[in-house]
Amino acid sequence: MEGSSSKDYMLQEFDHDVFLQLYCNPGKYPSLYEELVLFPLRHAMQNIHLVKSTGGTLYDLSFGPNILHLILFCEYFSDIHILELNESCLKAVEKWLKKEENAPDCAGGAQFLPDLGISSLNLSVKEDFLRGKVKSIKKYDLSCTEASVPQKADCLLCIYMLEHVSVDEESLLRNLKAIGSNIKIGGILLASGVFNYQLFTIGEKKVNTFPYDEILLRRCMKDAGFNIIILETLKSKIDSAIIQYDELWCAAAIREREV
C-alpha cells in the first residue's frame, strides 16, 4: 500500500466540511463517531490526570481542522497552542479563531460533549472560552528535529496524525522524535491512531496512509524516548466503504529522555 509523507499531507487539499460531516458528526455514521471520536476523547480525558499540574501548556497536533475537542481541556491548561502541518487546515482554524463567516462548521463536531458528560448548551460561550485559551496557531514542520515551539509542552495531543505523515518505520520513528522534542521531560503525550489502515477517504479523495502494528509502535515509542504507561486498543466493528482498519489505539506516554 502506498504511504503518505509529511510533505504530502502538508500540501494536500480536501473539503473540510465533508471531513467534519463524515467523521465528526454522530448523525451521519453513528458507529464511526463512536469509534473514531468518542474512543480517543474518552481515553484522553481518563488519563489527563497524568499531567503533573494544571495550568500548564497544551499543544494539539491532530489530523484535520477539527479543534473543538480542545474544549474538554480548557480547564486544565492556561495556554493552548495548535500545530498544523496542512496549510489549508491552518487557514481553516485561523478563520474559526477570528469568527470569519466562511470558517468551517466545527459546531457539529462538538456534539460529542454530552456523550462525555458535558453540556452542549451555550456552545458559543464554550467556543469563546477556548478561543481565549488559544495562544497561537502555528504552521509546524515535522522535519525539524529541534523543538520549534515557544515553550515546551506539559502535554501534547496527537490524534490520528502519525499514520498520515509516516511512510515507513524510519519516518515513524523520526516523527515521534520530532514530536517528543516539543514536550518537557516528564511531560505527557496523549496519542491515538490506527493499526493496519486499509482505506481512508474524504469525499471522493483517497487519503494515503501508512499501515503499522502495535509491535512497531511500541518499538518506535521507546526509541523516541517515551515510556508508554497505558495503551488501549479497540477492534473495528464497522463495515464501511469510506474507511477500513483493523484496530484503533490510544496511548498515554511519558517523555523520559532526550534522544
C-alpha positions in Angstrom: 0.0 0.0 0.0 1.2 3.5 -0.7 2.2 5.6 2.2 2.0 9.3 2.6 4.8 11.6 3.7 4.5 14.6 5.9 5.1 16.7 2.8 2.1 15.0 1.0 -0.1 15.8 4.0 1.1 19.4 4.2 0.2 20.1 0.6 -3.0 18.0 0.4 -6.2 19.9 -0.1 -9.5 18.3 1.0 -13.0 19.5 1.8 -13.1 20.4 5.4 -16.8 20.4 5.7 -17.1 17.0 4.1 -14.4 15.7 6.6 -16.3 17.1 9.6 -19.6 15.8 8.4 -18.3 12.3 7.6 -16.1 11.7 10.6 -17.1 14.1 13.4 -20.9 14.1 13.2 -22.9 11.4 15.1 -25.9 11.9 12.9 -24.1 10.7 9.7 -22.4 7.4 10.7 -23.0 6.7 14.4 -20.7 3.7 14.5 -17.8 5.7 13.0 -18.5 8.5 15.5 -18.4 6.1 18.4 -15.1 4.6 17.4 -13.2 7.5 15.8 -14.4 10.4 18.0 -15.5 9.1 21.4 -12.9 6.4 21.9 -9.8 8.7 21.8 -11.5 11.5 23.6 -12.6 9.2 26.5 -9.1 7.9 26.7 -7.6 11.3 26.8 -10.0 12.5 29.5 -9.4 9.4 31.6 -5.6 10.0 31.5 -5.3 13.7 31.7 -4.5 13.3 35.4 -1.1 12.0 34.4 -0.1 15.6 33.6 1.7 16.7 36.8 -0.1 20.0 37.4 -2.9 22.1 36.0 -2.3 25.5 34.4 0.5 24.4 32.1 0.8 24.3 28.3 -1.0 22.1 25.9 -0.1 21.5 22.2 -2.5 19.9 19.8 -1.2 18.2 16.7 -4.1 16.4 15.2 -5.5 15.5 11.8 -7.8 17.9 10.0 -9.3 21.3 11.1 -11.5 20.0 13.9 -10.3 21.6 17.1 -13.4 21.7 19.3 -12.3 18.6 21.2 -9.9 21.1 22.9 -13.0 22.4 24.8 -12.5 19.3 27.0 -9.1 20.5 28.2 -9.6 24.2 28.7 -9.9 23.9 32.5 -6.6 22.0 32.8 -4.3 24.4 30.8 -3.6 28.1 30.8 -2.1 28.1 27.3 -3.2 26.1 24.3 -1.3 26.0 21.1 -2.5 24.5 17.8 0.1 23.0 15.5 -1.0 22.4 11.9 1.0 20.7 9.2 -1.5 21.3 6.5 -1.7 24.8 5.0 -5.4 24.6 4.2 -6.2 23.3 7.7 -4.2 26.1 9.2 -6.2 28.7 7.3 -9.5 27.0 8.3 -8.6 27.1 12.0 -7.5 30.7 11.8 -10.9 31.5 10.3 -12.6 29.8 13.2 -10.4 31.7 15.7 -11.3 35.0 14.0 -15.0 34.1 13.7 -15.0 34.6 10.0 -18.2 33.8 8.2 -16.7 31.3 5.8 -15.0 29.3 8.6 -15.6 25.5 8.6 -18.6 24.4 10.6 -16.9 22.9 13.6 -20.0 23.1 15.8 -21.4 19.8 14.5 -18.2 18.1 15.8 -19.0 19.4 19.3 -21.9 17.0 19.6 -19.5 14.7 21.4 -19.8 16.9 24.6 -23.0 15.2 26.0 -21.5 11.8 25.4 -18.6 12.7 27.6 -20.8 14.2 30.4 -20.5 17.8 29.3 -23.5 20.0 28.5 -23.6 21.2 24.9 -25.7 24.2 25.9 -24.1 27.6 25.4 -21.7 26.1 22.9 -20.8 29.6 21.6 -19.7 30.6 25.1 -17.6 27.4 25.3 -16.0 28.2 21.9 -15.2 31.8 23.0 -13.6 30.4 26.2 -11.5 28.1 24.1 -10.5 31.0 21.8 -9.3 32.8 24.8 -7.0 29.9 25.8 -5.6 29.5 22.3 -2.3 31.5 22.3 -1.1 30.5 18.9 -1.9 28.6 15.7 1.4 27.6 14.2 2.5 26.0 10.9 4.7 23.1 12.0 7.3 21.3 10.1 8.0 17.7 11.3 11.3 17.6 9.5 12.7 19.8 12.2 14.3 17.7 14.9 14.8 20.5 17.3 12.0 22.0 19.4 10.2 24.6 17.3 7.7 25.9 19.8 7.7 29.0 22.2 7.8 26.8 25.3 7.8 23.0 25.7 4.5 21.3 26.4 3.3 19.8 29.6 1.0 17.7 27.4 0.8 17.2 23.7 -2.3 15.7 21.9 -1.6 13.8 18.7 -4.8 12.4 17.2 -4.7 10.4 14.0 -1.6 12.1 12.7 1.2 9.6 12.7 -0.3 7.3 10.0 -0.7 10.3 7.7 2.8 11.7 8.0 4.9 8.5 8.1 5.7 6.2 5.2 7.9 3.5 6.9 9.5 2.6 10.2 12.3 5.1 9.8 9.9 8.0 9.3 7.6 6.9 12.1 10.5 7.0 14.5 11.7 10.3 13.1 8.3 11.8 13.5 7.9 10.6 17.1 11.3 12.1 17.9 10.3 15.4 16.4 7.1 15.4 18.3 8.9 14.5 21.5 11.3 17.4 21.1 8.4 19.7 21.9 7.5 18.0 25.2 9.1 18.6 28.5 11.0 15.7 30.1 8.3 14.3 32.3 5.6 15.7 30.1 2.8 13.6 28.6 2.0 12.5 25.1 -1.7 11.6 24.6 -1.8 10.0 21.2 -4.3 8.0 19.1 -4.0 6.3 15.8 -4.9 3.3 13.6 -3.4 -0.1 13.3 -3.3 -1.6 9.8 -5.1 1.0 7.9 -6.5 -0.2 4.6 -8.6 2.7 3.4 -9.4 6.3 4.3 -11.4 8.6 2.0 -12.7 12.2 2.3 -15.5 12.6 -0.3 -14.1 11.1 -3.5 -10.5 11.6 -2.4 -8.4 8.7 -1.2 -6.0 9.7 1.6 -2.9 7.6 1.6 -1.8 6.1 5.0 1.0 4.1 6.4 -0.2 0.7 7.9 1.7 -0.3 11.0 1.1 -2.5 14.0 1.4 -2.4 17.8 4.9 -4.0 17.9 6.3 -1.3 15.6 4.5 1.5 17.5 5.9 0.3 20.9 9.4 -0.1 19.5 9.4 3.4 17.9 7.9 5.0 21.0 10.6 3.5 23.2 13.4 4.5 20.8 11.9 8.1 20.6 12.3 8.4 24.4 8.8 7.7 25.5 7.6 5.3 28.2 4.1 4.0 27.4 2.1 4.0 30.6 -1.2 2.9 29.0 -2.0 1.5 25.6 -5.6 0.7 24.9 -6.9 -0.8 21.6 -10.3 -1.2 20.1 -11.1 -3.7 17.3 -13.0 -2.2 14.4 -16.7 -3.2 14.3 -17.6 -1.1 11.3 -18.2 -2.1 7.7 -17.7 1.0 5.7 -16.9 1.9 2.1 -15.1 5.1 3.2 -12.7 3.9 5.9 -11.3 0.5 6.8 -8.8 -0.5 9.5 -8.2 -3.4 12.0 -7.9 -1.5 15.3 -7.8 1.9 16.9 -5.2 2.6 19.6 -4.8 5.2 22.3 -1.7 5.7 24.3 -0.6 7.8 27.3 3.2 8.0 27.4 5.7 9.9 29.5 8.7 11.6 27.8 11.5 10.2 29.8 14.7 11.2 28.0 16.3 13.2 25.2 17.2 11.2 22.1 
